[in-house]
Amino acid sequence: MRFICIALLTLALTGCRSLNIEATISNRTSTPVTLVEVDYPSASFGTQNLAPGADYHYRFQIIGSGPTKLLYTDALHQDHSSPGPTLAEGAHGTLTVLITPTAVEWQPGPTLKTEPTPQP
């Protein structure tokens, strides 16, 4: 019983930490972009439309390892693809993707780190 109490107290004091990436896609152009998608290891996310100056926020967890990629269509109906950073399982932190008039800028936050996933 004493062990359970100590374990619960330790858990309460240290807290649980989820290994998520907080992503933001920002449209910094003067026109809307459509069919916005971010591919990452094991899944993808996105939005149908992103207005000029708008941000889209999404939280995800990496399972496996691999590259990221942004796909979107501009106001002239031209498709674009931009390779992003390679992420490993256990990566966590912030990731900002800026769509600008001239390029896509990937900005991994200073806290974007990878940790090995504990094996059972």
PEBEL-V780755 format. One record per residue. N is the residue number from 1. SS is DSSP state (H for helix, E for strand, C for the rest). PHI is phi in whole degrees, 0 to 359 (* if undefined). BURIAL is + if it has 16 or more other ideal C-beta (glycine too) atoms within 10 Angstrom, else -. Layout:
n: <N,N>
ss: <SS,SS>
phi: <PHI,PHI>
burial: <BURIAL,BURIAL>
This chain:
n: <1,2,3,4,5,6,7,8,9,10,11,12,13,14,15,16,17,18,19,20,21,22,23,24,25,26,27,28,29,30,31,32,33,34,35,36,37,38,39,40,41,42,43,44,45,46,47,48,49,50,51,52,53,54,55,56,57,58,59,60,61,62,63,64,65,66,67,68,69,70,71,72,73,74,75,76,77,78,79,80,81,82,83,84,85,86,87,88,89,90,91,92,93,94,95,96,97,98,99,100,101,102,103,104,105,106,107,108,109,110,111,112,113,114,115,116,117,118,119,120>
ss: <C,H,H,H,H,H,H,H,H,H,H,H,H,H,C,C,C,C,C,C,E,E,E,E,E,E,E,E,C,C,C,C,E,E,E,E,E,E,E,E,C,C,E,E,E,E,E,E,E,E,C,C,C,C,E,E,E,E,E,E,C,C,C,C,C,E,E,E,E,E,E,E,E,C,C,C,C,C,E,E,E,E,E,E,E,E,E,C,C,C,C,E,E,E,E,E,E,E,E,E,C,C,C,E,E,E,E,E,C,C,C,C,E,C,C,C,C,C,C,C>
phi: <*,298,298,296,298,295,297,294,296,298,297,294,284,270,75,264,237,266,271,253,250,267,256,227,255,241,267,255,253,265,228,289,243,233,48,276,218,247,264,216,307,83,191,205,211,174,215,292,223,222,292,302,80,273,241,236,251,206,247,215,237,272,240,91,225,162,279,249,204,254,237,198,241,273,294,269,65,264,278,231,221,225,290,241,289,272,245,253,305,94,299,207,136,244,217,247,239,259,264,250,299,248,194,252,247,265,233,295,292,296,263,291,233,243,225,295,282,299,267,293>
burial: <-,-,-,-,-,-,-,-,-,-,-,-,-,-,-,-,-,-,-,-,+,+,+,-,+,+,+,-,+,-,-,+,+,-,-,+,+,+,+,+,+,-,-,-,-,+,+,-,-,+,-,-,-,-,-,+,-,-,-,+,-,+,-,-,-,-,-,+,-,+,-,+,-,-,-,-,-,-,-,-,-,+,-,+,-,-,+,-,+,+,+,+,+,-,+,-,+,+,+,-,-,-,-,+,-,-,-,+,-,-,-,+,-,+,-,-,-,-,-,->
